Each structure stands twice: as C-alpha cells, then as structure tokens.
Amino acid sequence: MRIIAELPHPDFKISILSMNQKFIVKIEKGTLEQTYKIPDMDLTEGVNSVFELLDEPFLNTVSARFVEMGKDFRESYYRYNY
C-alpha cells in the first residue's frame, strides 16, 4: 500500500492510497477514520476521478458521519466506564 496523494481539508486529513488495483480513500479526524475502497477499473481518469468523487456534498456527509461516530463512541465509552 502506498500513498499517492493527500488532499488538504480544514477539518480532516484525506489520503489516497493505491493497493491491489484499488484506490483507498482514507479520511481521518482525530482518533476516528473512514475508509472507502474503489476498484481502479471503475474510474476512467485514475486518481483524478477519485478527486472528482470527493466533492462538497460527499465531504459534508463524511463530516456528519464523524459527528455520529464520535457520539457513538462516547456513549459506548461512558457505558464501559460507569
């Protein structure tokens, strides 16, 4: 697995990796991570197509999902510790 690109974003880190004929989009915020795997044969423009997939509506959904993930984890952690 190798990193082929990183995209700047004010709220999270976005890395695009290549492995086994797939692009892996890894989005990290703090201790949380979302990963998306895309077969490279599905994308006509290679990594440039990945950039196009990461549009504003998608990244807004990713951000909302991070909020939900954090809430879910905090609730579980609270149940574990109390």
Jmol script that loads the backbone (N, CA, C; Angstrom):
load data "model"
ATOM      1  N   MET A   1       0.851  -1.162   0.000  1.00  0.00           N
ATOM      2  CA  MET A   1       0.000   0.000   0.000  1.00  0.00           C
ATOM      3  C   MET A   1       0.900   1.229   0.000  1.00  0.00           C
ATOM      4  N   ARG A   2       0.562   2.170  -0.869  1.00  0.00           N
ATOM      5  CA  ARG A   2       1.373   3.384  -0.914  1.00  0.00           C
ATOM      6  C   ARG A   2       0.484   4.610  -1.077  1.00  0.00           C
ATOM      7  N   ILE A   3       0.868   5.674  -0.440  1.00  0.00           N
ATOM      8  CA  ILE A   3       0.126   6.927  -0.552  1.00  0.00           C
ATOM      9  C   ILE A   3       0.477   7.560  -1.896  1.00  0.00           C
ATOM     10  N   ILE A   4      -0.562   7.884  -2.675  1.00  0.00           N
ATOM     11  CA  ILE A   4      -0.310   8.525  -3.970  1.00  0.00           C
ATOM     12  C   ILE A   4      -0.733   9.984  -3.987  1.00  0.00           C
ATOM     13  N   ALA A   5      -1.554  10.388  -2.994  1.00  0.00           N
ATOM     14  CA  ALA A   5      -1.956  11.794  -2.927  1.00  0.00           C
ATOM     15  C   ALA A   5      -2.523  12.098  -1.545  1.00  0.00           C
ATOM     16  N   GLU A   6      -2.423  13.350  -1.164  1.00  0.00           N
ATOM     17  CA  GLU A   6      -3.082  13.862   0.034  1.00  0.00           C
ATOM     18  C   GLU A   6      -3.789  15.145  -0.368  1.00  0.00           C
ATOM     19  N   LEU A   7      -5.026  15.265   0.102  1.00  0.00           N
ATOM     20  CA  LEU A   7      -5.816  16.449  -0.223  1.00  0.00           C
ATOM     21  C   LEU A   7      -5.953  17.326   1.015  1.00  0.00           C
ATOM     22  N   PRO A   8      -5.704  18.600   0.880  1.00  0.00           N
ATOM     23  CA  PRO A   8      -5.880  19.485   2.029  1.00  0.00           C
ATOM     24  C   PRO A   8      -7.367  19.674   2.340  1.00  0.00           C
ATOM     25  N   HIS A   9      -7.690  19.695   3.613  1.00  0.00           N
ATOM     26  CA  HIS A   9      -9.056  19.965   4.054  1.00  0.00           C
ATOM     27  C   HIS A   9      -8.955  20.569   5.453  1.00  0.00           C
ATOM     28  N   PRO A  10      -9.773  21.565   5.757  1.00  0.00           N
ATOM     29  CA  PRO A  10      -9.650  22.227   7.064  1.00  0.00           C
ATOM     30  C   PRO A  10     -10.090  21.367   8.254  1.00  0.00           C
ATOM     31  N   ASP A  11     -10.939  20.361   8.023  1.00  0.00           N
ATOM     32  CA  ASP A  11     -11.496  19.598   9.139  1.00  0.00           C
ATOM     33  C   ASP A  11     -10.903  18.211   9.338  1.00  0.00           C
ATOM     34  N   PHE A  12     -10.364  17.602   8.286  1.00  0.00           N
ATOM     35  CA  PHE A  12      -9.808  16.265   8.421  1.00  0.00           C
ATOM     36  C   PHE A  12      -8.701  16.018   7.406  1.00  0.00           C
ATOM     37  N   LYS A  13      -7.984  14.925   7.611  1.00  0.00           N
ATOM     38  CA  LYS A  13      -6.882  14.549   6.718  1.00  0.00           C
ATOM     39  C   LYS A  13      -7.417  13.554   5.690  1.00  0.00           C
ATOM     40  N   ILE A  14      -7.144  13.811   4.429  1.00  0.00           N
ATOM     41  CA  ILE A  14      -7.582  12.924   3.345  1.00  0.00           C
ATOM     42  C   ILE A  14      -6.352  12.378   2.637  1.00  0.00           C
ATOM     43  N   SER A  15      -6.234  11.052   2.626  1.00  0.00           N
ATOM     44  CA  SER A  15      -5.130  10.384   1.932  1.00  0.00           C
ATOM     45  C   SER A  15      -5.718   9.446   0.891  1.00  0.00           C
ATOM     46  N   ILE A  16      -5.079   9.391  -0.262  1.00  0.00           N
ATOM     47  CA  ILE A  16      -5.470   8.443  -1.305  1.00  0.00           C
ATOM     48  C   ILE A  16      -4.312   7.476  -1.470  1.00  0.00           C
ATOM     49  N   LEU A  17      -4.625   6.206  -1.323  1.00  0.00           N
ATOM     50  CA  LEU A  17      -3.614   5.162  -1.407  1.00  0.00           C
ATOM     51  C   LEU A  17      -3.939   4.247  -2.575  1.00  0.00           C
ATOM     52  N   SER A  18      -2.952   3.495  -2.997  1.00  0.00           N
ATOM     53  CA  SER A  18      -3.129   2.517  -4.059  1.00  0.00           C
ATOM     54  C   SER A  18      -2.674   1.158  -3.552  1.00  0.00           C
ATOM     55  N   MET A  19      -3.540   0.130  -3.765  1.00  0.00           N
ATOM     56  CA  MET A  19      -3.194  -1.219  -3.348  1.00  0.00           C
ATOM     57  C   MET A  19      -4.082  -2.214  -4.085  1.00  0.00           C
ATOM     58  N   ASN A  20      -3.478  -3.236  -4.665  1.00  0.00           N
ATOM     59  CA  ASN A  20      -4.208  -4.338  -5.305  1.00  0.00           C
ATOM     60  C   ASN A  20      -5.287  -3.867  -6.276  1.00  0.00           C
ATOM     61  N   GLN A  21      -4.934  -3.028  -7.194  1.00  0.00           N
ATOM     62  CA  GLN A  21      -5.840  -2.496  -8.209  1.00  0.00           C
ATOM     63  C   GLN A  21      -7.037  -1.771  -7.610  1.00  0.00           C
ATOM     64  N   LYS A  22      -6.822  -1.139  -6.446  1.00  0.00           N
ATOM     65  CA  LYS A  22      -7.869  -0.345  -5.806  1.00  0.00           C
ATOM     66  C   LYS A  22      -7.274   0.970  -5.342  1.00  0.00           C
ATOM     67  N   PHE A  23      -8.127   1.992  -5.379  1.00  0.00           N
ATOM     68  CA  PHE A  23      -7.808   3.240  -4.709  1.00  0.00           C
ATOM     69  C   PHE A  23      -8.472   3.168  -3.348  1.00  0.00           C
ATOM     70  N   ILE A  24      -7.750   3.547  -2.330  1.00  0.00           N
ATOM     71  CA  ILE A  24      -8.283   3.571  -0.976  1.00  0.00           C
ATOM     72  C   ILE A  24      -8.267   5.017  -0.522  1.00  0.00           C
ATOM     73  N   VAL A  25      -9.450   5.526  -0.201  1.00  0.00           N
ATOM     74  CA  VAL A  25      -9.576   6.887   0.300  1.00  0.00           C
ATOM     75  C   VAL A  25      -9.706   6.783   1.812  1.00  0.00           C
ATOM     76  N   LYS A  26      -8.725   7.337   2.512  1.00  0.00           N
ATOM     77  CA  LYS A  26      -8.711   7.288   3.972  1.00  0.00           C
ATOM     78  C   LYS A  26      -8.905   8.710   4.480  1.00  0.00           C
ATOM     79  N   ILE A  27      -9.964   8.888   5.280  1.00  0.00           N
ATOM     80  CA  ILE A  27     -10.284  10.198   5.824  1.00  0.00           C
ATOM     81  C   ILE A  27     -10.222  10.083   7.344  1.00  0.00           C
ATOM     82  N   GLU A  28      -9.395  10.921   7.950  1.00  0.00           N
ATOM     83  CA  GLU A  28      -9.158  10.834   9.396  1.00  0.00           C
ATOM     84  C   GLU A  28      -9.511  12.154  10.080  1.00  0.00           C
ATOM     85  N   LYS A  29     -10.114  11.991  11.254  1.00  0.00           N
ATOM     86  CA  LYS A  29     -10.375  13.149  12.108  1.00  0.00           C
ATOM     87  C   LYS A  29     -10.135  12.701  13.540  1.00  0.00           C
ATOM     88  N   GLY A  30      -9.065  13.202  14.133  1.00  0.00           N
ATOM     89  CA  GLY A  30      -8.714  12.787  15.487  1.00  0.00           C
ATOM     90  C   GLY A  30      -8.447  11.293  15.532  1.00  0.00           C
ATOM     91  N   THR A  31      -9.150  10.601  16.411  1.00  0.00           N
ATOM     92  CA  THR A  31      -8.960   9.152  16.560  1.00  0.00           C
ATOM     93  C   THR A  31      -9.895   8.349  15.658  1.00  0.00           C
ATOM     94  N   LEU A  32     -10.712   9.021  14.862  1.00  0.00           N
ATOM     95  CA  LEU A  32     -11.679   8.346  14.002  1.00  0.00           C
ATOM     96  C   LEU A  32     -11.196   8.302  12.557  1.00  0.00           C
ATOM     97  N   GLU A  33     -11.656   7.291  11.840  1.00  0.00           N
ATOM     98  CA  GLU A  33     -11.229   7.104  10.455  1.00  0.00           C
ATOM     99  C   GLU A  33     -12.368   6.503   9.638  1.00  0.00           C
ATOM    100  N   GLN A  34     -12.517   6.991   8.413  1.00  0.00           N
ATOM    101  CA  GLN A  34     -13.432   6.401   7.438  1.00  0.00           C
ATOM    102  C   GLN A  34     -12.595   5.988   6.235  1.00  0.00           C
ATOM    103  N   THR A  35     -12.889   4.803   5.703  1.00  0.00           N
ATOM    104  CA  THR A  35     -12.132   4.285   4.561  1.00  0.00           C
ATOM    105  C   THR A  35     -13.094   3.854   3.468  1.00  0.00           C
ATOM    106  N   TYR A  36     -12.768   4.218   2.238  1.00  0.00           N
ATOM    107  CA  TYR A  36     -13.562   3.852   1.077  1.00  0.00           C
ATOM    108  C   TYR A  36     -12.636   3.214   0.056  1.00  0.00           C
ATOM    109  N   LYS A  37     -13.035   2.044  -0.468  1.00  0.00           N
ATOM    110  CA  LYS A  37     -12.222   1.335  -1.463  1.00  0.00           C
ATOM    111  C   LYS A  37     -12.946   1.377  -2.805  1.00  0.00           C
ATOM    112  N   ILE A  38     -12.198   1.742  -3.836  1.00  0.00           N
ATOM    113  CA  ILE A  38     -12.767   1.882  -5.174  1.00  0.00           C
ATOM    114  C   ILE A  38     -11.895   1.122  -6.156  1.00  0.00           C
ATOM    115  N   PRO A  39     -12.436   0.125  -6.863  1.00  0.00           N
ATOM    116  CA  PRO A  39     -11.634  -0.572  -7.879  1.00  0.00           C
ATOM    117  C   PRO A  39     -11.155   0.426  -8.933  1.00  0.00           C
ATOM    118  N   ASP A  40      -9.867   0.392  -9.250  1.00  0.00           N
ATOM    119  CA  ASP A  40      -9.350   1.370 -10.212  1.00  0.00           C
ATOM    120  C   ASP A  40      -9.942   1.181 -11.602  1.00  0.00           C
ATOM    121  N   MET A  41     -10.441  -0.007 -11.910  1.00  0.00           N
ATOM    122  CA  MET A  41     -11.049  -0.225 -13.224  1.00  0.00           C
ATOM    123  C   MET A  41     -12.394   0.501 -13.361  1.00  0.00           C
ATOM    124  N   ASP A  42     -12.991   0.921 -12.242  1.00  0.00           N
ATOM    125  CA  ASP A  42     -14.252   1.661 -12.275  1.00  0.00           C
ATOM    126  C   ASP A  42     -14.058   3.142 -12.581  1.00  0.00           C
ATOM    127  N   LEU A  43     -12.821   3.594 -12.562  1.00  0.00           N
ATOM    128  CA  LEU A  43     -12.536   5.009 -12.740  1.00  0.00           C
ATOM    129  C   LEU A  43     -11.755   5.239 -14.031  1.00  0.00           C
ATOM    130  N   THR A  44     -12.334   6.007 -14.925  1.00  0.00           N
ATOM    131  CA  THR A  44     -11.713   6.201 -16.236  1.00  0.00           C
ATOM    132  C   THR A  44     -10.493   7.108 -16.211  1.00  0.00           C
ATOM    133  N   GLU A  45     -10.454   8.034 -15.258  1.00  0.00           N
ATOM    134  CA  GLU A  45      -9.353   9.001 -15.206  1.00  0.00           C
ATOM    135  C   GLU A  45      -8.374   8.726 -14.070  1.00  0.00           C
ATOM    136  N   GLY A  46      -8.369   7.513 -13.547  1.00  0.00           N
ATOM    137  CA  GLY A  46      -7.441   7.173 -12.477  1.00  0.00           C
ATOM    138  C   GLY A  46      -7.659   8.009 -11.231  1.00  0.00           C
ATOM    139  N   VAL A  47      -6.567   8.458 -10.640  1.00  0.00           N
ATOM    140  CA  VAL A  47      -6.656   9.210  -9.395  1.00  0.00           C
ATOM    141  C   VAL A  47      -7.424  10.517  -9.566  1.00  0.00           C
ATOM    142  N   ASN A  48      -7.419  11.086 -10.754  1.00  0.00           N
ATOM    143  CA  ASN A  48      -8.198  12.307 -10.992  1.00  0.00           C
ATOM    144  C   ASN A  48      -9.685  12.064 -10.789  1.00  0.00           C
ATOM    145  N   SER A  49     -10.160  10.865 -11.121  1.00  0.00           N
ATOM    146  CA  SER A  49     -11.559  10.519 -10.871  1.00  0.00           C
ATOM    147  C   SER A  49     -11.851  10.459  -9.379  1.00  0.00           C
ATOM    148  N   VAL A  50     -10.882  10.014  -8.601  1.00  0.00           N
ATOM    149  CA  VAL A  50     -11.054   9.979  -7.144  1.00  0.00           C
ATOM    150  C   VAL A  50     -11.243  11.405  -6.629  1.00  0.00           C
ATOM    151  N   PHE A  51     -10.448  12.333  -7.131  1.00  0.00           N
ATOM    152  CA  PHE A  51     -10.593  13.733  -6.723  1.00  0.00           C
ATOM    153  C   PHE A  51     -12.014  14.226  -7.010  1.00  0.00           C
ATOM    154  N   GLU A  52     -12.556  13.850  -8.159  1.00  0.00           N
ATOM    155  CA  GLU A  52     -13.908  14.272  -8.528  1.00  0.00           C
ATOM    156  C   GLU A  52     -14.962  13.666  -7.610  1.00  0.00           C
ATOM    157  N   LEU A  53     -14.733  12.439  -7.159  1.00  0.00           N
ATOM    158  CA  LEU A  53     -15.687  11.794  -6.240  1.00  0.00           C
ATOM    159  C   LEU A  53     -15.760  12.517  -4.901  1.00  0.00           C
ATOM    160  N   LEU A  54     -14.676  13.135  -4.496  1.00  0.00           N
ATOM    161  CA  LEU A  54     -14.609  13.787  -3.194  1.00  0.00           C
ATOM    162  C   LEU A  54     -15.142  15.216  -3.283  1.00  0.00           C
ATOM    163  N   ASP A  55     -16.383  15.324  -3.709  1.00  0.00           N
ATOM    164  CA  ASP A  55     -16.980  16.647  -3.876  1.00  0.00           C
ATOM    165  C   ASP A  55     -17.555  17.151  -2.548  1.00  0.00           C
ATOM    166  N   GLU A  56     -18.027  18.381  -2.553  1.00  0.00           N
ATOM    167  CA  GLU A  56     -18.507  19.020  -1.328  1.00  0.00           C
ATOM    168  C   GLU A  56     -19.678  18.269  -0.677  1.00  0.00           C
ATOM    169  N   PRO A  57     -20.694  17.834  -1.427  1.00  0.00           N
ATOM    170  CA  PRO A  57     -21.779  17.079  -0.768  1.00  0.00           C
ATOM    171  C   PRO A  57     -21.280  15.798  -0.090  1.00  0.00           C
ATOM    172  N   PHE A  58     -20.359  15.091  -0.732  1.00  0.00           N
ATOM    173  CA  PHE A  58     -19.816  13.871  -0.125  1.00  0.00           C
ATOM    174  C   PHE A  58     -19.052  14.209   1.154  1.00  0.00           C
ATOM    175  N   LEU A  59     -18.189  15.220   1.098  1.00  0.00           N
ATOM    176  CA  LEU A  59     -17.393  15.578   2.270  1.00  0.00           C
ATOM    177  C   LEU A  59     -18.260  16.121   3.405  1.00  0.00           C
ATOM    178  N   ASN A  60     -19.385  16.762   3.084  1.00  0.00           N
ATOM    179  CA  ASN A  60     -20.327  17.190   4.122  1.00  0.00           C
ATOM    180  C   ASN A  60     -20.919  15.977   4.831  1.00  0.00           C
ATOM    181  N   THR A  61     -21.234  14.935   4.063  1.00  0.00           N
ATOM    182  CA  THR A  61     -21.758  13.698   4.651  1.00  0.00           C
ATOM    183  C   THR A  61     -20.691  13.026   5.509  1.00  0.00           C
ATOM    184  N   VAL A  62     -19.462  13.013   5.040  1.00  0.00           N
ATOM    185  CA  VAL A  62     -18.353  12.446   5.815  1.00  0.00           C
ATOM    186  C   VAL A  62     -18.226  13.185   7.145  1.00  0.00           C
ATOM    187  N   SER A  63     -18.312  14.501   7.114  1.00  0.00           N
ATOM    188  CA  SER A  63     -18.205  15.300   8.330  1.00  0.00           C
ATOM    189  C   SER A  63     -19.334  14.957   9.306  1.00  0.00           C
ATOM    190  N   ALA A  64     -20.558  14.841   8.798  1.00  0.00           N
ATOM    191  CA  ALA A  64     -21.697  14.483   9.652  1.00  0.00           C
ATOM    192  C   ALA A  64     -21.508  13.086  10.237  1.00  0.00           C
ATOM    193  N   ARG A  65     -20.958  12.181   9.448  1.00  0.00           N
ATOM    194  CA  ARG A  65     -20.725  10.823   9.928  1.00  0.00           C
ATOM    195  C   ARG A  65     -19.679  10.814  11.049  1.00  0.00           C
ATOM    196  N   PHE A  66     -18.658  11.657  10.936  1.00  0.00           N
ATOM    197  CA  PHE A  66     -17.674  11.760  12.014  1.00  0.00           C
ATOM    198  C   PHE A  66     -18.348  12.199  13.321  1.00  0.00           C
ATOM    199  N   VAL A  67     -19.290  13.127  13.228  1.00  0.00           N
ATOM    200  CA  VAL A  67     -20.013  13.575  14.420  1.00  0.00           C
ATOM    201  C   VAL A  67     -20.760  12.393  15.038  1.00  0.00           C
ATOM    202  N   GLU A  68     -21.450  11.618  14.205  1.00  0.00           N
ATOM    203  CA  GLU A  68     -22.186  10.443  14.692  1.00  0.00           C
ATOM    204  C   GLU A  68     -21.239   9.397  15.271  1.00  0.00           C
ATOM    205  N   MET A  69     -20.125   9.150  14.601  1.00  0.00           N
ATOM    206  CA  MET A  69     -19.157   8.177  15.095  1.00  0.00           C
ATOM    207  C   MET A  69     -18.627   8.596  16.469  1.00  0.00           C
ATOM    208  N   GLY A  70     -18.308   9.862  16.623  1.00  0.00           N
ATOM    209  CA  GLY A  70     -17.812  10.357  17.907  1.00  0.00           C
ATOM    210  C   GLY A  70     -18.851  10.196  19.003  1.00  0.00           C
ATOM    211  N   LYS A  71     -20.099  10.506  18.681  1.00  0.00           N
ATOM    212  CA  LYS A  71     -21.187  10.353  19.650  1.00  0.00           C
ATOM    213  C   LYS A  71     -21.351   8.889  20.036  1.00  0.00           C
ATOM    214  N   ASP A  72     -21.362   8.000  19.057  1.00  0.00           N
ATOM    215  CA  ASP A  72     -21.497   6.565  19.332  1.00  0.00           C
ATOM    216  C   ASP A  72     -20.376   6.069  20.232  1.00  0.00           C
ATOM    217  N   PHE A  73     -19.152   6.498  19.941  1.00  0.00           N
ATOM    218  CA  PHE A  73     -18.020   6.039  20.738  1.00  0.00           C
ATOM    219  C   PHE A  73     -18.084   6.585  22.164  1.00  0.00           C
ATOM    220  N   ARG A  74     -18.411   7.875  22.298  1.00  0.00           N
ATOM    221  CA  ARG A  74     -18.507   8.457  23.639  1.00  0.00           C
ATOM    222  C   ARG A  74     -19.569   7.736  24.477  1.00  0.00           C
ATOM    223  N   GLU A  75     -20.712   7.419  23.873  1.00  0.00           N
ATOM    224  CA  GLU A  75     -21.763   6.701  24.591  1.00  0.00           C
ATOM    225  C   GLU A  75     -21.281   5.313  25.024  1.00  0.00           C
ATOM    226  N   SER A  76     -20.604   4.611  24.153  1.00  0.00           N
ATOM    227  CA  SER A  76     -20.080   3.289  24.485  1.00  0.00           C
ATOM    228  C   SER A  76     -19.020   3.392  25.573  1.00  0.00           C
ATOM    229  N   TYR A  77     -18.146   4.361  25.453  1.00  0.00           N
ATOM    230  CA  TYR A  77     -17.084   4.557  26.437  1.00  0.00           C
ATOM    231  C   TYR A  77     -17.687   4.872  27.803  1.00  0.00           C
ATOM    232  N   TYR A  78     -18.732   5.680  27.815  1.00  0.00           N
ATOM    233  CA  TYR A  78     -19.392   6.036  29.065  1.00  0.00           C
ATOM    234  C   TYR A  78     -20.008   4.778  29.713  1.00  0.00           C
ATOM    235  N   ARG A  79     -20.661   3.939  28.904  1.00  0.00           N
ATOM    236  CA  ARG A  79     -21.241   2.693  29.443  1.00  0.00           C
ATOM    237  C   ARG A  79     -20.157   1.781  30.004  1.00  0.00           C
ATOM    238  N   TYR A  80     -19.013   1.756  29.364  1.00  0.00           N
ATOM    239  CA  TYR A  80     -17.909   0.904  29.791  1.00  0.00           C
ATOM    240  C   TYR A  80     -17.325   1.368  31.126  1.00  0.00           C
ATOM    241  N   ASN A  81     -17.186   2.674  31.293  1.00  0.00           N
ATOM    242  CA  ASN A  81     -16.521   3.220  32.468  1.00  0.00           C
ATOM    243  C   ASN A  81     -17.437   3.506  33.649  1.00  0.00           C
ATOM    244  N   TYR A  82     -18.736   3.458  33.441  1.00  0.00           N
ATOM    245  CA  TYR A  82     -19.640   3.803  34.556  1.00  0.00           C
ATOM    246  C   TYR A  82     -20.703   2.794  34.783  1.00  0.00           C
TER     247      TYR A  82
END
end "model"
wireframe off; spacefill off
backbone 0.3
color backbone group
